[in-house]
Amino acid sequence: MWDSENESVGGRDYNSGVLTSSKNSVKTDGFEQRGQSWYVSTDIPSDFLVLIGDVSFHLHKYPLLSRSGKMNRIIYESRDIDLNRVVLDDLPGGSEAFELAAKFCYGIALDLTASNISGLRCAAEYLEMTEDLEEGNLIFKTEAFLSYVVLSSWRDSILVLKSCEKLSPWSENLQIVRRCSESIAWKACANPKGIRWAYTGKPPNVSSPKWNEMKDSSPSRSHQVPSDWWFEDVSILRIDHFVRVITAIKVKGLRFELIGAALMHYAAKWLPGLIKDGTTMVDEGSNGGGNSSWNGGLHMIVAGTKDETSNVQAKDQRMIIESLISIIPPQKDTVSCSFLLRLLRMANMLKVAPALVMELEKRVGMQFEQATLGDLMIPSYGKSETLYDVELVQRLLEHFVVQEQMESSSPGRQSFSDKHMYEGTQRACNPNAKMRVARLVDSYLTEVSRDRNLSLTKFQVLAETLPDSARTCDDGLYRAIDSYLKAHPTLSEHERKRLCRLMDCQKLSIDACMHAAQNERLPLRVVVQVLFSEQVKISNTLANTSLKEAGESNYQPMISNRKTLLEATPQSFQEGWAAAKKDINTLKFELETVKAKYLELQNDMENLQRQFDKMAKPKQTSAWTSGWKKLSKITKMTALETNDIGSHIPNAEQTRKMPRKWRNSIS
């Protein structure tokens, strides 16, 4: 019988779900089943046999001919005049639907329900039970029941759509799927405050009232209906029908974040691989995500749903993933980044179409700052020698960088709907987003660096994808480099230097510098750079502090603070720092020694040069000649002294003393 939840349509012969034929040519008490055969309870022996699969129906020709156009053609167009047997294996709905159609032909009352109406409607179309043969034939009455009863009920619309899974393409051609999808979409978009019908996905410990209990009640509800009340009911549908419903809901203009939550709920139900630690990847706005138990009337009619979800084959899972990717709304943050990455993991495992995988990667790149390290640890599934798919993460990071550059260069690209739905939402061009991604990438590099099959080039390319401005501190990158050096001890000196060029020594914290100072895996040049950069930072800090405090007395506390800071560090770091300072002082002393030796050698060189010049001069000059040369030198020197200090010595005194000097020099 028709459930009391449905709206009644009085004054019709399909009222209360009871369907009868106006004419009854063969009196019968009904049908009886004997094994796989059905017989009519009547005194007139049967003269016509209908076979549908393994089931046989022993009937009479006249009731069938009076209401079925197909039976008329089969019997009268056949060359066999005495035809009394026909096979209808292709009849939609199978033997169950034909049983109801045959009962209608005999005038037996039928109980129309949401579970049998779609099969009966398709069977009536197949048998051509039109108004041309009899007024009020089966097509007219099943169509009326669909239009007036089923489509006005939330529960029946879903159950009819569920029953259409085995009726393709008849249900599609008769627009049953389209009409039910439209009906479900209209009701799903309704204001939750106005919902007055039963639904399955209700809050826990709250019984959903039936329609007959609510139709006379006041508008106030005993509990508030959540916005995701329709998720659980819709999730029982097959993926193609679910896509039809979601597409119709999109057209109605429902909030896209609610549509995304419905997609995650459906994926968590039908894709067991998306379940993490016993919970599903459904947002907080949805209730009961992943709970396959039923609390409403749908559970009793749709039997075996839980078994179906647990036995979904890889082919069906691939079709579900491809369908979900194609219907995700284009707006950012429609679904969580974690959900997208888990969907991407399964897509790679099940070898989904490359175009859809690329589209999914772009969507992950839009929300890459929301990812977690656990979600990025995606196995390579045999695509490369590495344990994890590093190339995939590289592509995701490139999509993020491209998206960030596009949004930072044109901030007005955001559409009106995005601005309206996401006022105050952080965009990907936010500097904090780049910093979060940098920390995430450094953590990922630290994890995958332990893989000995990871090449240095892949490690370097992934580390250099982000700009330098994304990292304010290179401690995470240093940790990843050190982990890579530990897992790859056979690297050459050149390769180690190339690897260490990825980090900026000036961006290392004091703890990282202390660790690097005693790290034997690092090249010596890198250790010196680390120590030098730390010394420069300390000097700059001390200088700035001295300038700010403007007093020599305030300089001493800074030294004590420095000592306190060193004392707070681990003992191994202190020993490494002391050893490094000793090495630096030794190098400085040796450099000063070399400079002193160089100056000494330079002086010796000049002395040797002067002696050589003396030995090379000719010795044949006379004493008279040498005397006149000395005299000329003295004259020149006297003239220069006269020009320099002439203003300080009187002229008369100069004239008196000059002849005496000349006489002394000559004698």
Phi, psi and omega in degrees: 000157180292133184292149183290350179291331186285152177286133181278146177238098185281163176080013181233160183281355175256018178295142181062018175077009180262121183244128179227160176264143184286338181242142179223103184272334181240117179284132182210154176266001179127190180254147174230145184253134176232098184069240178260017182237145176248139180232150178269130180279089181207163180281341182277125180293147181287147180232012183213132182244128177245126180250126177229100184066234180267000184258137179239144179239121178262102190235191178240148185291318190297313179301326180285318181295328184287344185230352182239117177290327180293320178296324176301314182293318182297319185280311187278336179270356180280146179285340179274109183292325182265034180296124179226019181211135180216146179248127181233062182290336183268013180290124180294139182092345176068204185292331180296315180292321180292326177302315179294319180296320179293321177297321177298320179297330179271001178081019179276137181294138180247145173261104179276131178226171179293338183275340182243353187289323182292318178295321180292323179294318179291322178295321178297322178292320179296318181278356178058051180270076188261177179287345179293332180271322181201138178290136183074037181287181190293325180299313181298317186285322177291325178294321178294321179294321177297314186288317188268335186248304187293309186292344177271358183244132177296312184293314182291327179297320180290318181292323177294317179295324176296321180288344180284354183297330181260013186241016178286144000267008184298317181294328177289314182295328179273007176064020178292316180297315181296315183292321178292321178297318178296319179297316179295319181297316179299318182287326178292330179275000181290156177294125181303334180292339182258007183285128181230027180232164182285145176215158186276316186282055182270164178300150181296151177064021177232119181280134180278122182290148177282165183298319182290342176275340186258340189292335179254006183272168180287163182297336182288137180260154178287338177216158181274134180281125179287160182290342180257029185299336187266357185299309187294321180295317183287335184288353177279350185284154173292157191300321181293321177287326175297320177297321178297319180294314181296321178298317177294324178293322176301317180297326180287347175088028177292152180305132187289333177291332176287324175295318178299321178296324177294321178296318179294323177296317180294317181295321179295332182280320188256350178240091184301336181293344180275354181278131183238120175055039177081001178240167181252163182272056180250141182295168181295339182287344182260147183254144173063028182301131178082355179278112184273359177281156185246140180247355185241195184289340183294332184295325184286331185265319179269083184277150176080013182295320181294321178293324180296318181293329181279346183247022180291127182278168183298323179296317179293323178295320177297320178294323178295315181297315180297321180292319180295320179298322184287340184248005176294127179303148186286345183293150178291149178065021174296316175233163182286154178295325178298319178296317181297319181291323177290325174295322178294322177300313180290327179297319177291323181292322184265003176059058176289160181309133184302324180297319179289325177296319178296320177297321179293322178296321178296321179293323177295321178299328178294332184237028189296335180291346179269356185287162175240163183297320180298325180288333182278346182281072183264123179298156182281343179053042175079003180286333180213176182284340181287156181289320181249155184279083181291325180296325177296313178297325177299317179293319178299319180293322177295320177298321178296315181296317179297316180297319180295320179293320179295317183287327178286330179280332180223081182294345181274008182288340183296130183287167181296322181293322178296316181295324182288321185273339185231057174288126180086001179281138180288137177271165183290340181280000177298131179303328178298328179295317179294323178293320178296319179294322178297315178297321179296316181294319178298319177295320178296318178298322178298322181289312185282345181294340179287348178282118183289345177274356180283120182285158178295326181295315179297318178299316183292316182297318180294322180289329183269359181295319179282146176292162181297331182291345181287337182251115173272341178218133183260021179297317179296320178292321176297320179298319179293320179295316179296321178295322179293319178296323179293322182278346181233073184288349184269009179295143177284169179298321179296318180293323177294320176296318178298322179291320183286346176292346181293330185258155177257117184297334180286347181261009180272143176284172182295323178295318178295321178296318178299318180293318181293330182296332180247014181276109182288344180283341181278147173298151182299323180298322179292322178297317178297318178298319179298313181294320180295316179296324178291321178295320178296318179295320179294318180296317179296321179295317179295318180295316180296321179294320180295320180293322182289318183280339174052047178192136181291335181291334180275001182281328183297319180301329179295323178293319179296323177296322178296317178296320179297321180295320179292322179294333180283344180281161179300154183298323180297322178293320180297316179297319178296319179295318179296318178297320180294318178297321178298318178297319180295317179297321177297317178297320178297317180297317178296324178294318177296321178298317179297321178297316180297317178297324179295318178295320179297316177297324180294320177296316178300322179296320180293319178298315178298323180294319180294318178297321178296321179296322179294319181290333182278347181288146179290142183253018183266002180285146181277170178292323178298319180292317179295326177296314177297327177293320177295322179296321179293324178295317180296323180297316180295317179296322179294321179296320178294319179294325179295319179292328183281320187238021181298331182286344182263343183248132180296152182289323181296319180294326178294320181291332179282322186276333185298314180299324180298316178297318180298319181296318180297320182291324182287316181291000000 
